[in-house]
């Protein structure tokens, strides 16, 4: 049996909250025989995906396909133009887990193509890990009939699972209670041309004489829009939470780390200031508040989480509070084009992970696509 203890950041998701789930549509029917074979091969490399959560650790004994995959053919047409709220309502409960399991892949064949719905509990990994696994699953599926190529890919991209490599930790508490359902929500998509955003970033940076990123400006836009929503009774202080991937800055993690390589940075702003401040100035405040990330500062972040656990303040172990602010997750750089299972890249992708007052930044070659939930 293989086993790894979860990290302090993993404990935020030990209650099953925020599962990572995408609906991925292909116009061409996929060869699911090769996908099944690829899952079986990768279960040795990505074994936490196919394991179970037990008392502070993820454990894996053997791969059983029936516990992680279901396939069905439907005598209907998949509608990519269905309204966002309707699509969410239709598919949000389509994937369920066996007790303590952490990953499941739903395959639906329509008259006009195939839909994949991979669902990964966030306890196992973050968005980077989710696409890391799916990208290699796609690559191995394409090359499943070329054994040498498949073995080489697995060797080159084999992940590591040292979740407590920076600091020893063993979670011995009962996970926090599951979060309540988001209730009635509105889902809105907004498209932003990348070229226009680059111009905005350059202008804002020149106005402030401060280096800014596209993420700073987009976060400022989203904060202002959410703070000014009619009918919202925000408190005097408004909180913006941004997940930061630490893999590049901390060598011990690196690009092959499979897990939650995250630092969740919360920036507290005055609500009135958010609404009334100019976009450039607000983007500058966000940039100035971003932390320095290195092994030392991240170790302190993990120790702060441990202190909450030691004090049994498990209700504070959550990514953000939708009552006091918003979460902005930027997944625009994730390798969506690599999700080619043999019939080309995906033709349509819809994120099914939903939380009230959360926003996701997706992207294609020419645009950023913002998904707002409120």
N, C-alpha and C positions, 0 to 999 in steps of 0.2 A: 504494500500500500504506500502511495505517495502522500505527503502531507506538507502544508505550509501554514504558518500562523498568519493571520490577517494583520494589517498594519493599523496604526491609529486612524489614518484617514479612511481606511476601509470600514471602520466601526460606524461611520455616518450612514452607511448603507446596509448594515447588518440586519436591519428590520425589513429588508426587501424594497426599500423606497427607491424611486427614480430608475426603474429598469430601463436599459437602453434598447430601443425598439424602432426599427425602420421598416417601412413597406417599400419594397424594391420591385419595380415592374419591368419586364422585358417583352418586347413585341414578338420575339421568336421564342418558341417553346424550348425550355432548357432540358438538357440531358441529365436527368436526376440520378441515373445509375452512376455517372462519374462523380456527382456531388456526394452520394452516399459513400463511395469508395474513398473520396478525399477526406470526409469526416472521420472515417475509420482510421486512416493514416495519421491525421493530425491530432487525434486523441492522445497520442503518445507525447507530442510536443506541447500542446496546449491543454494539458491534462486538467488544470483547474476549471476550465470551461465545462468539463464533463464530470466534475466531482460533486461533492456535497458539502454544505456548510454544517459543521458540528462544533459547538462550544469553543468558538474563537479560532477555528482553523478550517481550511478547505482540504478535504481528503478525497483521494481518488483510488479506486481499486481496479475497475475494468470498464470498458466502453460497452454500452448496450444501446443499440440504435433506436429501439422502440421508445426509450426514455427521452430522446432528444430530437426526434424527427417525425413529422406526420405529413402525408401527401394526399391530395384529393383533386379530382377533376370536377369542374363545375360547368353545367350547360348554360353559360351566360357570358356576357361580354364585360370586360373590365373597363370602367369609365374613368379615364384620367382627368376628366373635366368635372367630376363630381365636386360639389362645394366642400371646402375644407372641414367644416363641422360635421357634414354628413359622412365623409370618409372616416373621420375619427370615430364617430359613433358606430360605424359599421365594423371597424376592424380593431377597436381598442381592447376587446375581450376575446380576440380570436386565438391568442396563444396563452396557454396555461401550463403550469409546471407540476410535475410530481413533487411530493413533499421533499424539501431540502435540495432539490435540483436547481441548477443555476443557468442553464441554457436550453433553448428549444428553437428549432427551425420549422416553420410552417411553410409548405409548398402548395400553392394553389394554381392549377392549370385552368385557364379560361379559354374560350374559343379564340381569343385574339392575343394569346401569349401566356406568360407565367409570372406569378407574383411570389416573391420570397419575403417572409417576415421572420428575420432572425431576432430573437429576444434574449438579452444577456442581463442578468442581475448586476446592478452597478457594484455590488460587493466584489465581483470577480474582476472588473476592470472598467476603465473610463472610455470615453469616445475614441481616443487614440487606440486603445487595446481592442475595442470592438472592430474598428476598420483594419487594424493590423491582422487580426484573425481572419476576417472576411476576405481581405485581399489575398492572403496566402491560400485560403480555401478555394478562391476562384482560380488562382494560378495552378494549384495542384489538380483541380478539376479539369482544367484545359490540358494539362500534361499527364493525366493519369495513365495514359497508354504508353508513356515514355518513361520507364522506370528510372533510368539514369538522371534524366532531367528533374524528375520529382524528388529524388534523393538529394540532388544538388541544391534545389530550392529550399528544401527543409533544413539542410545543413547551414546554408547561408543566412537564413532568416529565423532560425530556432530561437524562441524567446527565453528569457530567464525569469524566474519566479521568486527571487529573493526579496520578499516584501518587507522584511525587517533588517535589510542589509545596512542601513544607516544607523539604526538604533534597535536593540533587542526590545521585544514587546510581546506580551501575551494577554489578550483580552479575555477576562474571566467573568465579566458581568453579563447579565441578560440584556439583549439588544433593546433599544428604546422601542416604545410602542409604534406600530405602523402609522404613517401619516394618514389623515383623513382624505377621502376623495376630493378632488378640486371643486366639485359642485358645478353649478352652471357657469359656463365659460364662453368667451368669444375668441375665435381664432382668426387672425388677420395676417396675410402675406403682403409684403412690400418689396418691390424690386428696385435696386439702385445700380446704375451703370458704374463699372469700376473706373472708367476714365473720368467721369464727373466727380467721383469721390476722391480720386487722386488730386484733382484740381482743388477741391475743398480742403484737403489735408495740407497741401502746399500753401494755400492762402492763409489758413489758420496758423500754421507754423511760422509764416512770415510775420503775421500780425503780432504774435506773442514772442517772436524771436526764441522759439523753443522747439526742439525736435518732437514731432508728434507721429503717431502711427494711424493707419486706417482704423484700427480697433478703437483707439481713443475717441475719434470723431463719431464712429458708429455708436459706441456706447453712450456718448453725450446725446446723440439724436434720440436713442431709444429711451434714455432716462427722462428727457424732456417730454417725449410723447406720452410715456406711461404716467408721469407725475401730473400731467395736465388732463388726463382722461376725465370726462364729465361724470359726476356722481361718485367719484372716489374720495373717501374721507381719510386721506393720508395724515399721519401724525406730522408734527413740526419738523421731525428729522426723517430723511429719506435715505435708505440704504441701497447701495449698488454692490452686488456680489459678482465677482469675475473669477472663474476657475483659471488658474495658471498651470500650464504643463511644465514640470521641472526637469524633464529628461535631458534637455540640451545643456542646462546649467550645472547639473550634478552628474559627474562621471559615473558614480556608483549605480545610477539608474540607467542612463543611456537609452538609445533608440530601441533596444530589444527588451526593455522592461515591460512585462505584462502585468498590469494591475492598475491601481489608482495613483498615478504619478502626478498628483495634484496639490496645489496650494490654493485654497479658496480665500481670496482677498476681498474683504468687505470695506467699502468706503462709505463713510457717513457724511451726508450733505444736508443742508437746510432745504426743506421742500420749496419754500418760497424762492430761495436762491436758485434752485434747479430750474424753476419755471421762468424766472426773470433774467437769469444770466445769459449772455450771448453764447452761441455754440462754441466758438473758439476758446473763450475763457473757461467754459465748463470742461471742454476736452483737455485743456491745460491742467485743470485741477485734478482730473482723473489721472493724467500722466504723472503729475507730481506725487500722487499718493501710491503709485505702484511700488511694490517692495523690491529690494535687492534680493535675488535668489542665489544662494550658494549652499554648500553642505552645512555650514554653521547656522545660517538663518533658518534653513528648513528643519534642521534638528530641533531648534528652539520651537518652531511651529508644532512639530510632533509632540514635544514635551508639554506644550500648552494644552494640546488635546488630551494627553494622558492625565494632566492635572484635573481636567473636567471629569474624566472617567473615575479617577481616584476619589473625587468629591461626590460621585454618584449624580452628577448633573447631566444625566444622559439626554434630557430633553433639549439640551443645547447642542447636541451632536447632530446637527442637520446642516445641509449646505447653505440654506438661507431661510428667512422668515417672510412668506408671501404677504403677511399682514403689514410689514413695515418697509418693504422695498421690492426690488426685482433682481432676478438672476439673468445674466447675459452670458451665453455660451457660444464661443466662436468656433465653429467646425468647418469654416470655409476652406481650410487648407487640407482637409482630410481627402484621401485618394479615392474619390468616387469613381474616377475613370478606370480604376483597377478592378472594379467589380464586374469583370468580364468572365463569365462562366463558359464561354465558347461560342456565344452568339453575338458578341459585341457588348459595349458598355450599356448600363441601365438606361432605359428610356424615360423613367419617371421614378422619383424618390420622394417619399413622404414620411417625415418623422412622427412617430406615434407616442413618443415620450412627452407627456403633457403635465405641466404644473401651472397653476394660476400665477400670473405676474412673472412668468419666465419668458425669455426670448432666446431664439436661436439664430445665429448668423450662418447661413449656408452660402454656397457660391458655385458658379460655373465659370467658363472662360471669360465672359464679358460682364457678368453681373454679380452683385451680392443679392442674396434673397433673405429677407428678414422675416422670421415667423414670430408674431406676438400673440401671447395668450393672456387674456384679462377677464 
